């Protein structure tokens, strides 16, 4: 699967509910703009080898930030962001 990172960066979008979900899951209190900047920077800085497509979603693993971003591959909508537990 050939994932085009530039296409994801150009088209990412959010729903109203996902902002709350991201703040809750990451235990932060960012504004919508701060969340957008934070997610964009992580996507931009994460190597393409950490991007995978499974089914209808892209998964981006950022070990530097200890998070996994789930993105719908059709709409480029951010679905959720989960913390990665380090062992």
N, C-alpha and C positions, 0 to 999 in steps of 0.2 A: 504494500500500500504506500503510495507516494503522498505524504502529507505536506502541504504547502503552508509553512508557518506564516508567511507574509499574508496569505489569504485569511488566516485566522485572525491575525492582528488587525487587519483592515476591517473585518466584519463582526468582531465580537460585539455582543449586545447583552442587555440585562433585563430582567423583569423586576417589578417593584418588590416582589416577595424575596427575590434572591439576595438583595442587599441585607435584609434582616437575617436571612439564613447564614450568610457569610459572617456577619458580625457575631451571631450566636455560636456557630461552629468553631470559629477561631478565637472566641472570647475577646473580641475587640469592639471598639465603638467608633468606627470610621464613618465619615459622611459618604454619600453616594460617589462624589467626586474622588475622595481618597481611595475608596474601594476600586474604582475604575483605574486609577493611576497605579495602585498596588498590583492588581491583576495584570495589567498591561506590561508593567516592568518585569514581573515574574515570567510571563510568556515570552517576552523579548529576550530576556537574559538566559532562559533555559535552552539547553542544546536540543536540537531536533531529535536526537536519539532518545530523549526522554518523552517524546510525544508518541502515543500509540492510538490506534483506532480499533475499537472492539464494538461490533454491532453498529448502532447509530451514533455512538459517542466517541469523542476524542478524550483521552486521559493524558494529562500533563503532570509528570512527577517532578517536583522540585525538592531535591534532597537538601539543597542549600537553605530553603525556607521551611522545610518539613511539612509541605502540603501537596495535595493532589487536586488538580482542577479538572472538573468534568464539564465538557462542552458538547452541545448537540452538534453533530457534524453536518446537518442539513441547514439549520438556522443560525449556527454559530452563537447560540445563546448559552451563557454560562448557566449551568444547572446547579452546581454546588461546588464547594471547596471543603476538603476534609484535611484534618491534621494527620500527619504520618507519625505513628508512634515509633520512636527509635528504641532499638533493643540493645 
